[in-house]
Amino acid sequence: MRYAKNIPPVDQELSKKLMNQGWMRIKEPPNLPMALLASIPIMVACGLFSFFIITLFDSTLVSFFEGMDTNRGVSFSFRWYYIAFMVIMIYIHEMLHALWIPNFLRDDNTFFGIKLWGGFVFTAQSLTKKRFIIICFAPFVTLSILLPLILGGLNLLNGVLIFLIMINAMASSVDILNALLILFQVPRDAMVVTNSFETYYR
């Protein structure tokens, strides 16, 4: 796996080669801004799902929103080290994607990048439909479902962790959108391959 500053651009020659070899392109947003726009309903749903799990163990979020509806007001103090926590969370999020890519550490066709606004993992490998969906869901399930269940059960949830869990849940919306596009458009036993923002199956 190699570091990349940005997601590699679409290789037009590769697109032609894939089409000539019988690969079919799925219907999907053509770029990241359009994917973000299309994933807004999923963002809301993911956030609400994690919100429900967190409120099973901690009332911090409930108190926060109740304060917004009253004259008590709401206070939130930002600390600069929160940025470091967010970068660490982004790294963990992306590594949870990468862990499900076969031989990702030794694969020169797998890339990852980290930015303050987010990160990405990209692979040119052909993957099974099942594995592709698992790769998409892994960070959301691990960090925004299992983690709050475990920490809540151990009474270890706090404001910073809740904030990071909720951010991860909403930031997973494009991942979930990708998984749903594959789930409903790709046959069960097909293979999936990506060419930057283009996804093909055969």
Summary of the structure (lengths in Angstrom):
residues: 202
radius of gyration: 18.8
end to end distance: 24.9
largest distance: 64.4
contacts: 580
relative contact order: 0.22
helix: 54%
strand: 13%
